[in-house]
Every structure is written in C-alpha cells, then in structure tokens.
Amino acid sequence: MILKSLTVGSLEVNCYILACERTKEGIVIDPGDEPQEILRAIASEGVSVREIVATHGHFDHIGSAREVQQALRVPFAIHRDDLFLVENLEDAAALFGVKVGPPPEVTRFLSEEDEVRFGDEALRVLHTPGHSPGGITLLRNGLAIVGDCLFAGGIGRTDMPGQSHATLLASIRDKLLTLDDATEVYPGHGPPTTVGDERRYNPFLKL
C-alpha cells in the first residue's frame, strides 16, 4: 500500500494519502490545511482519490476538506457524532484565530466495523471517542491511523467541551492496546510510533 504523509497548517496536522499499489485508487485522510499542497501530492503520486475521510471533526483536521472535495469531486466521510463539529467548523477555527472556509459536504457516516475501501485495500473503522465524540481509528493489518487519540509519548487533549479523559483512556485500552505490539501507529500530529512502544513508554498509559 502507498502511504504518504504531509504536515499541514500552523497546528502541524498529519494529512495522509493512502492508495492501492496496483490500481492507484486511494483516499485522503484529514486534509486540515494547505489544500494546494495536498492536491499536488496526490497528483505527484498519480493517485485517483475515491473518498476523503476524517478521523474527527476538529477544524485543524478538516479545515481544507471542502476545497479538496470540490477539486476532486469526491465524497467526505466522518463519524456521525462529530457532525456538530463539521457544522460549526468556521466558528471553532475563529476561536483559535484561524480562518477556514465553509465545511465540507458530509456524504457518508462511518460507524464501528465499517470499511473504507480503495482498490484492493480496505481499512476497518474503530470508534475511538474521547478527544472528540466521533473520533475514529482506521485499521489495517499492522497499521493504525489514530487521529488525535494517541501520540508518540502522549494522548489527545480532553479539556474542552465534548471531550472526556476517561473515555479516551478506555478507547486506547480497549481498542488500540489490544493490537499487536508491532502495529505501526500514525497519529494526527507528530511522528509515527508503535503500539508496543506506547504500551511500554507512554507516561499517560500507566494505568
């Protein structure tokens, strides 16, 4: 599988482009900013994007989703519990002094055990709330794209409305730490890590 990561925007969000090696059909995950850079990366990889997927609805992860969606004419998918964040995208960004365009058009709601398919590839959806009510992880054998649920040496913030520290820790314990230690973890910010490294060294997971 092709996996390309771009760090976009002032909050340095990891936007991921995934594609099938054989068909070059793919998806874009969390297009938070710099839409032209994202579109250039898609073109340079020769990827035909099938869908945009958001790990959650915070503005730094979907701030340029509408521009990318309109340029590519593709669906946008997110968990239903984060629809309110999509609908309030511009106001939420303004609270942080960030200007974004209108929200994307939501065309599919993702739920636990749904699949995101492209070419010969399929990612399984895990509902991993806590950082947001509708946070999801996209899982493939040996790989997990976790949004802001888990970071290398950290976890997502839980001090704002709609967030829950206890819920986030339960998501990590019950959904992520059950994965094989060698599973590569691709977070919404910062470098990749592995389940094993976070199990052993992450200070927030000494439960």
Backbone as a ProteinNet text record, in pm:
[ID]
protein_1_A
[PRIMARY]
MILKSLTVGSLEVNCYILACERTKEGIVIDPGDEPQEILRAIASEGVSVREIVATHGHFDHIGSAREVQQALRVPFAIHRDDLFLVENLEDAAALFGVKVGPPPEVTRFLSEEDEVRFGDEALRVLHTPGHSPGGITLLRNGLAIVGDCLFAGGIGRTDMPGQSHATLLASIRDKLLTLDDATEVYPGHGPPTTVGDERRYNPFLKL
[TERTIARY]
82.3	0	86.2	46.6	113.8	64.9	156.6	120.9	213.2	153.5	230.7	174.8	263.2	223.3	269.1	177.8	211.4	176.4	263.1	232.9	184.1	59.2	-3.8	-54.7	-50.7	-111	-26.4	-69.9	4.4	4.2	-94.3	-100	-34.7	28	110.7	35.5	-73.6	-154.5	-96.3	-98.5	-57.9	-175.8	-164	-260.3	-200.6	-280.8	-230.7	-299.6	-218.8	-269.4	-237.1	-340	-323.2	-375.3	-308	-353.2	-313.1	-389.3	-360.4	-244.2	-146.8	-30.2	-69.1	-163.2	-196.8	-282.5	-388.1	-485.3	-460.4	-381.4	-357	-484.4	-588.3	-707	-678.7	-721.7	-685.6	-782.8	-740.8	-818.9	-727.2	-787.7	-717.4	-774.3	-687.5	-729	-685.2	-779.5	-754	-683.9	-748.7	-693.1	-721.6	-633.6	-661.1	-628.9	-534.1	-489.9	-407.5	-364.3	-278.1	-332.5	-454.5	-516.7	-437.1	-371.5	-295.6	-177.3	-113.6	-5	-56.9	-173.4	-233.2	-266.2	-325.2	-361.8	-238.5	-131.5	-6.6	50.9	45.4	97.5	16.9	-113.7	-199.6	-161.3	-144.5	-109.3	28.5	123.9	259.9	267.8	177.2	172.7	88.6	17.7	-67.9	-188.2	-238.5	-347.8	-482.1	-575.1	-713.6	-792.2	-826.5	-888.1	-1034.5	-1071.2	-1208.6	-1290.9	-1226.2	-1301.6	-1207.7	-1261.6	-1193.1	-1250.6	-1162.5	-1205.5	-1145.4	-1226.8	-1179.5	-1173.9	-1060.7	-1053.4	-1138.5	-1161.2	-1252.5	-1278.1	-1366.2	-1415.5	-1352.7	-1240.4	-1178.2	-1123.5	-1129	-1100.6	-961.5	-864.5	-728.6	-714.8	-815.1	-811.2	-900.9	-996.5	-1087.9	-1097.5	-1005.6	-1015.7	-1011.2	-944	-940.1	-1014.4	-1095	-1165.3	-1259.5	-1326.8	-1420.6	-1347.3	-1233.5	-1159.1	-1108.5	-1057.7	-1010	-1127.5	-1238.3	-1356.9	-1407.8	-1412.2	-1461.1	-1365.3	-1235.6	-1137.1	-1142.1	-1164.8	-1161.1	-1298.8	-1403.4	-1541.8	-1561.2	-1529.8	-1537.5	-1619	-1665.7	-1740.1	-1649.5	-1715.3	-1646.9	-1714.4	-1635	-1688.6	-1635.3	-1723.1	-1687.6	-1787	-1753.7	-1849	-1960.7	-2081.5	-2197.8	-2185.3	-2119.6	-2111.9	-2026.6	-1952.8	-1874.9	-1936.6	-2059.9	-2125.1	-2136.1	-2163.2	-2176.5	-2047.2	-1932.5	-1804.4	-1787.5	-1832	-1827.8	-1915.7	-2034	-2129.8	-2082.7	-2001.5	-1951.5	-1804	-1759	-1617.7	-1561.8	-1628.2	-1573.1	-1568	-1671	-1672.8	-1565.4	-1547.2	-1445.9	-1306.3	-1279.1	-1148.1	-1125.1	-1229.2	-1216.4	-1177.9	-1222	-1185.7	-1035.6	-967.2	-822.2	-749.9	-826	-765.9	-730.8	-796.5	-769	-889.5	-864	-972.4	-975.1	-1090.7	-1109.6	-1233.6	-1248.2	-1365.7	-1483	-1590.6	-1709.7	-1678.5	-1761.3	-1737.3	-1763.1	-1705.3	-1731.6	-1874.1	-1918	-2046.8	-2026.5	-2093.4	-2082.3	-2170.6	-2110.3	-2184.3	-2192.9	-2115.4	-2121.4	-2084.3	-2159.9	-2126.8	-2062.9	-1950.7	-1877.8	-1909.9	-1920.8	-1950.3	-1853.9	-1852.8	-1769.8	-1786.6	-1672.4	-1665.1	-1701.8	-1731.1	-1744.7	-1609.9	-1611.5	-1488	-1474.3	-1350.5	-1315.3	-1231.7	-1285.2	-1221.3	-1165.8	-1051.7	-993.4	-902.9	-931.8	-858.3	-868.3	-754.7	-751.2	-742.7	-745.3	-724.2	-855.7	-855	-968.9	-918.8	-970.8	-940.8	-1066.4	-1049.8	-1161.8	-1174	-1296.1	-1322.9	-1342.3	-1266.5	-1288.6	-1335	-1440.3	-1485.2	-1400.5	-1319.9	-1228.8	-1253.7	-1366.4	-1400.7	-1316.5	-1332.3	-1262.9	-1206.8	-1122.1	-1073.2	-1185.5	-1272.1	-1398.5	-1499.4	-1629.6	-1728.5	-1724.5	-1687.9	-1688.7	-1551.8	-1451.5	-1317.2	-1311	-1238.2	-1223.5	-1076.3	-1048.6	-920.7	-946.1	-855.6	-863.7	-755.9	-799.1	-711.7	-694.2	-570.1	-532.1	-431.1	-415.9	-320.2	-182.8	-138	-6.6	-1.4	-115.6	-115.5	-243.3	-230.5	-346.5	-328.5	-425.1	-426.2	-524.5	-472.1	-547.5	-597	-572.5	-613.2	-545.6	-622.4	-565.4	-597.1	-624	-647.8	-518.2	-412.4	-285.4	-169.9	-68.1	52.8	174.5	287.8	413.8	443.7	427.1	452.8	342.3	225.3	117.5	-18.8	-121.9	-259.1	-326.5	-443.9	-517.1	-566.1	-581.7	-629.8	-776.2	-815.6	-951.9	-1008.8	-963.6	-1003.6	-1104.9	-1164.1	-1261	-1396.9	-1505.5	-1639.5	-1647.9	-1716.1	-1731.3	-1619.3	-1520.4	-1407.1	-1415.1	-1353.5	-1356.9	-1228.1	-1155.5	-1030.8	-1055.6	-1156.6	-1186.1	-1225	-1304.6	-1347.1	-1228.6	-1140.3	-1022.3	-934.1	-908.1	-825.1	-890.4	-1023.3	-1092.6	-1078.4	-1086	-1067.9	-929.1	-829.1	-691.3	-673	-722.1	-705.4	-779.6	-905.2	-991.3	-977.3	-932.6	-927.8	-785.1	-695.2	-561.3	-459.8	-463	-363.8	-392.8	-504.7	-532.4	-465.2	-410.7	-344.3	-204.7	-150.4	-15.5	85.5	187.3	286.6	357	368.4	438.9	353.2	225.6	136.7	190	207.3	253.5	137.4	162.4	59.9	93.1	-1.7	16.1	-81.2	-29.2	-116.3	-147.9	-237.1	-275.7	-172.3	-79.7	29.5	153.7	268.2	393	429.9	539.8	594.3	514.3	529.7	468.3	534.1	464	514.7	462.2	470.7	412.7	330.1	239.1	158.5	248.3	350.2	439	513.9	565.7	638	547.1	423.9	333.2	290.1	271.4	236.5	346.8	472	585	625.8	619.5	687.7	594.9	473	386.5	344.7	383.9	355.5	206.4	126.1	-18.4	-91.2	-22.3	-86.8	-44.2	15.6	49.1	-73.9	-168.5	-300	-300.6
-119.4	0	125.1	223.2	353.4	432.9	490.9	578.2	699.1	814.8	938.7	1032.4	1093.8	1185.2	1326.3	1423.4	1564.1	1633.1	1720.7	1800.8	1936.9	1971	2091	2182.9	2313.4	2412.1	2450.4	2556.9	2609.4	2513.5	2424.5	2325.6	2193.4	2191.6	2078	1944.9	1940.7	1820	1725.6	1597.9	1497.2	1462.2	1497.4	1456.7	1336.1	1230.8	1107.7	1081.3	1041.5	993.4	844.6	762.6	617.7	571.6	474.7	424.1	279.1	210.2	73.1	74.3	-10.2	-18	-53.2	-145.6	-194.8	-97	-45.8	36.3	186.2	227	367.8	440.9	364.6	424.8	447.8	564.2	593.2	682.6	724.8	814	921.4	1030	1135	1138.5	1138.2	1142	1273.3	1345.8	1468.3	1579.2	1629	1744.1	1873.8	1906.3	2015	2154	2165.5	2296.6	2273.8	2383.8	2380.3	2287.2	2314.8	2225.1	2209.5	2315.7	2305.3	2209.5	2209.9	2115.2	1971.1	1952.5	1819.3	1773.1	1861.7	1826.2	1798.1	1874.2	1848.1	1711.6	1677.3	1547.8	1433.4	1449.9	1348.8	1330.4	1441.4	1434.8	1372.7	1408	1356.7	1206.2	1153.8	1009.9	936.9	1013.7	951.5	881.6	932	867.3	920.4	829.2	865.3	853.7	966.9	967.2	926.7	832.3	782.5	853.9	894.6	948.7	1026.3	1128.4	1197.5	1144.4	1110.4	1055.3	1140	1174.2	1249.6	1158.1	1160.3	1084.7	1148.2	1278.2	1350	1488.2	1565.2	1686.2	1816.2	1815.1	1940.2	2016.8	2149.4	2233.5	2211.8	2178.8	2162	2035.6	1947.2	1823.7	1828.3	1920.8	1925.9	2065.9	2154.3	2293.6	2315.6	2228.7	2243.9	2130.9	2056.9	1942.4	1984.4	2098.1	2140.7	2172.8	2242.9	2276.7	2151.6	2057.1	1932.2	1853.7	1852	1781.1	1839.5	1971.2	2034.3	2013.7	2016.6	1997.4	1856.8	1758.1	1617.9	1559.4	1629.7	1584.1	1443.9	1433.1	1304.4	1317.6	1206.1	1208.7	1242.4	1281.6	1309.8	1228	1155.1	1063.9	1097.8	1084.3	1112.8	1039.4	1020.3	960	1059.7	1008.7	1095.4	1180	1127.1	1200.7	1327	1342.6	1464.7	1558.7	1531.6	1619.4	1761.6	1777.9	1912.5	1992.2	1923.5	1991.6	2036.8	1955.3	1994.6	2116.5	2113	2221.6	2352.6	2345.2	2464.8	2491.5	2441.8	2449.2	2590.8	2684.1	2819.7	2889.5	2873	2935.5	2875.7	2745.2	2679.8	2727.3	2738.9	2786.5	2930.6	3012.4	3153.5	3170.4	3079.6	3085.5	3072.4	3009.3	2992.5	3090.2	3188.5	3287.8	3235.3	3128.4	3066.3	3085.7	3124.3	3141.8	3022.3	2958.9	2848.5	2875.8	2802.5	2815.3	2737.7	2730.9	2656.3	2509.1	2439.6	2296.6	2213.3	2093.2	2003.9	1950.1	1894.5	1826.7	1682.7	1648.2	1511.6	1420.2	1317.1	1225.4	1083.8	1055.1	921.8	931.2	861.9	849.8	713.6	715.3	593.3	546.6	415.8	356.1	241.7	194.9	81	-35.8	-90.2	-206.5	-177.5	-52.6	-18.5	-36.4	-37.3	-45.2	75.9	120.9	221.8	149.4	138.5	57.6	145.8	104.7	170.3	69.1	46.1	-56	-190.2	-254.3	-384.7	-372.3	-250.6	-226.7	-200.2	-229.2	-198.5	-164.3	-56.9	-17.6	-38.1	-95.4	-117.1	0.7	44.1	158.6	111.3	172.7	156.6	290.6	290.6	413	433.4	539.7	565.2	706.6	726.5	859.9	897.8	1021.8	1075.8	1212.7	1220	1350.6	1425.2	1351.7	1403.2	1288.8	1320.8	1213.2	1113.6	1161.1	1075.5	1039	1042.9	1007	862.5	839.6	703.1	670.7	541.7	487.5	404.6	413.9	335.2	228.4	104	-8.5	-101.9	-138.9	-241.9	-329.8	-451.7	-540.8	-474.5	-449.7	-390.5	-240.5	-173.8	-27.3	30.4	139.7	208.5	358.8	423	569.3	618.5	687.1	704.6	846.2	939.2	1076.9	1131.1	1200.5	1258.6	1175.3	1047.5	958.1	932.1	901.4	859.6	919.9	967.1	1021.4	943.9	969.8	915.4	984.8	912.8	968.1	1053.9	1053.5	1138.1	1085.8	1158.8	1128.7	1260.4	1250.8	1370.5	1450.5	1580.4	1665.6	1634.8	1657.7	1624.9	1732.8	1856.9	1963.5	2060.3	2022.6	2110.6	2042.1	2120.6	2060.1	1946.8	1839.6	1724.8	1623.8	1653.1	1562.4	1494.1	1376.5	1301	1223.3	1251.6	1180.7	1032.1	1000.3	859.9	783.9	849	784.6	762.8	860	846.4	731.4	724.2	614.7	478.7	473.2	347.5	309.6	408.1	381	325.2	386	340.2	199.8	179.2	49	-62.3	-35.3	-141.5	-161.9	-58.5	-69.3	-71.7	7.6	19.1	-72.4	-80	-163.1	-312.1	-346.6	-486.8	-529.7	-434.9	-465.7	-521	-587.5	-641.5	-530.1	-558.1	-456.7	-398.1	-474.5	-427.4	-336	-318.6	-234.2	-91.7	-41.1	96.3	191.9	295.4	392.7	526.1	575.9	703.2	804.1	897.7	991.3	1117.1	1197.5	1321.6	1431.2	1419.6	1515.7	1436.8	1481.7	1421.5	1295.8	1231.1	1117.7	989.9	892.9	762.5	691.1	591	511.8	369.9	289.6	155.2	133.4	38.5	4.3	-40.2	-120.4	-170	-59.7	37.4	148.2	229.8	252.5	331.2	252	122.6	39.2	44.5	44.9	39.1	175.7	279.1	404.7	526	518.2	636.1	662.4	777.8	802.8	817.1	848.3	864.9	731.1	623.4	493.2	400.6	458.4	380.1	371.8	287	282.7	194.5
0	0	0	-76.8	-76.5	43.9	120.8	232.6	229	206	203.9	309.6	386.8	493.7	461.2	481.7	469.6	600.4	647.3	765.9	719.6	756	701.3	812.1	782.9	870.4	989.3	1057	1171.8	1289.5	1296.4	1404.5	1364.6	1248.3	1202.6	1209.8	1136.7	1128.5	1024.1	1054.3	957.8	867.7	741.2	639.2	567.5	551.2	490.5	356.9	260.4	132.2	125.2	115	105.9	-28.9	-88.5	-218	-236.9	-319	-359.8	-457.9	-434.3	-522.6	-665.8	-681.7	-815.5	-894.4	-828.5	-902.1	-891.1	-792.3	-761.5	-717	-682.1	-623	-475.1	-421.9	-284.6	-211.4	-92.4	-7.2	49.8	96.5	169.7	310.6	409.2	549.3	611.8	670.1	746.7	666.6	561.9	489.6	565.5	658.6	751.3	700.5	607.5	560.1	433.6	373.6	255.8	146.5	99.6	1.6	-127.5	-171	-295.8	-280.1	-162.9	-138.6	-139.1	-79.6	-77.8	-219.1	-297.7	-434.8	-519.1	-495.7	-569.7	-533.3	-404.6	-361.7	-422.5	-428.2	-490.2	-637.1	-706.7	-849.1	-870	-782.5	-799.6	-778.1	-693.2	-668.8	-773.2	-855.9	-956.3	-897.6	-783.1	-712.2	-761	-780.5	-808.8	-678.2	-620	-486.7	-496	-411.2	-406.7	-300.4	-189.5	-76.5	14.7	81.5	190.3	320.7	413.8	542.5	654.1	752.4	868.7	990	1060.6	1185.3	1293.9	1282.8	1371.5	1312.5	1377	1314.3	1356.7	1425.1	1465.5	1345	1355.3	1238.3	1181	1266.1	1213.7	1129.9	1136.6	1058.4	934.6	930.9	815.6	755.4	793.2	750.6	600.5	527.3	381.1	310.8	385	325.8	214	231.1	126.8	-3	6.2	-114.8	-185.5	-108.4	-167.8	-225.9	-153.3	-200.2	-331.7	-340.2	-462.7	-578.9	-550.2	-657	-713.4	-626.1	-668.6	-697	-649.1	-667.3	-608.7	-480	-411.1	-282.7	-227.5	-101.5	17.3	126.2	253	361.6	439.8	540.8	678.9	779.3	918.3	1007.3	1133.4	1226.7	1257.9	1269.4	1290.2	1417	1520.5	1647	1637.9	1528.8	1509.6	1406.4	1365.7	1268.1	1319.9	1449	1504.7	1491.1	1494.9	1476.7	1332.4	1238.8	1097.9	1075.1	1130.5	1109.2	1172.2	1277.1	1345.6	1314.4	1200.7	1164	1170	1103.7	1093.4	1229.2	1309.9	1442.9	1533.1	1526.4	1609.2	1572.3	1443.1	1399.1	1442.6	1436.1	1472.9	1619.7	1705.9	1847.4	1867.4	1773.7	1779.2	1687	1634.9	1547.3	1409.9	1368.8	1239	1148.4	1024.3	927.9	833.5	823.3	729.9	646	538.8	454.1	509.5	431.6	474.5	493.4	569.3	592.9	468.6	464.7	352.1	357.7	246.8	243.7	290.1	398.7	450.9	366.9	310.3	223.1	280	385	446.4	593.2	676.1	818	842.5	913.7	943.9	1084.8	1101.9	1231.3	1258	1381.3	1420.9	1324.3	1279.1	1191.2	1045.8	1010.2	868.8	800.5	667.2	591.1	500.3	485	386.6	281.5	160.9	56.7	-54.6	-108.9	-225.1	-295.3	-422.7	-495.4	-425.7	-403.5	-336.6	-184.6	-133.3	9.5	82.6	212.7	298.4	438	493.8	630.8	714.9	831.5	923	1018	1042.6	1129.4	1273.1	1364.4	1507.5	1562.7	1640.5	1706.1	1831.3	1832.7	1944.5	1999.2	2067.2	2118.7	2239.7	2279.8	2396.6	2365.5	2262.2	2215.3	2144.4	2080	2027.2	2034	2034.2	2046.9	1931.2	1813	1696	1643.5	1727.7	1683.6	1636.8	1527.2	1476	1452.5	1449.6	1406.1	1281.5	1184.7	1062.1	1069.2	1061.7	1093.1	974.8	952	855	926.4	882.8	946.8	955.5	1079.6	1100.7	1097.5	1082.3	1067.9	1126.6	1202.5	1259.3	1243.8	1181.5	1170	1273.8	1377.4	1501.6	1527.1	1434.7	1461	1585.9	1670.2	1791.8	1915.4	1895.1	2009.2	2084.3	2009.1	2069.6	1991	2062.5	2001.2	2051.1	1988.2	2038.3	2171.4	2280.5	2412.8	2468.6	2406.7	2455.7	2415	2454.5	2415.6	2378.1	2316.2	2277	2396.9	2375.8	2484.7	2514	2639.4	2681.6	2773.7	2754.6	2846.1	2785.5	2673	2607.9	2603.6	2581.2	2576.7	2474.3	2513.5	2425.4	2436.7	2521.5	2539	2675.8	2685.1	2810.7	2827.2	2935.3	2961.5	2985.1	3063.8	3093.8	2967.3	2882	2757.9	2665	2658.4	2572.3	2619.6	2748.7	2800.2	2775.6	2785.5	2757.1	2609.9	2520.9	2378.3	2351.1	2412	2391	2448.4	2569.3	2636.6	2562.8	2525	2472.5	2322	2249.7	2104.1	2049.2	2107	2049	2116.6	2247.7	2316.4	2303	2241.9	2211.6	2081.7	2005.4	1879.1	1905.2	1807	1817.2	1842.7	1923.5	1958.4	1836.6	1729.9	1609.9	1522.9	1557	1476.8	1471.5	1351	1332.8	1356.2	1434.9	1471.5	1404.5	1324.1	1255.1	1315.8	1396.2	1468.3	1387.3	1444.2	1379	1389.5	1481.4	1498.1	1539.8	1495.6	1540.5	1463.9	1508	1433.8	1457	1367.1	1390.3	1506.8	1556.7	1667.9	1651.2	1753.6	1750.7	1876.4	1867.9	1985.7	2100	2069.1	2174	2245.2	2169.1	2230.4	2321.5	2277.6	2361.7	2484.9	2468.9	2584	2690.6	2644.3	2738.5	2792.5	2707.1	2743.4	2758.2	2710.3	2715.5	2860.5	2916.4	3059.3	3089.1	2987.4	3009.4	3016.1	2982.8	2976.9	3090.6	3193.7	3312.8	3400.5	3354	3416.7	3542.1
[MASK]
+++++++++++++++++++++++++++++++++++++++++++++++++++++++++++++++++++++++++++++++++++++++++++++++++++++++++++++++++++++++++++++++++++++++++++++++++++++++++++++++++++++++++++++++++++++++++++++++++++++++++++++++

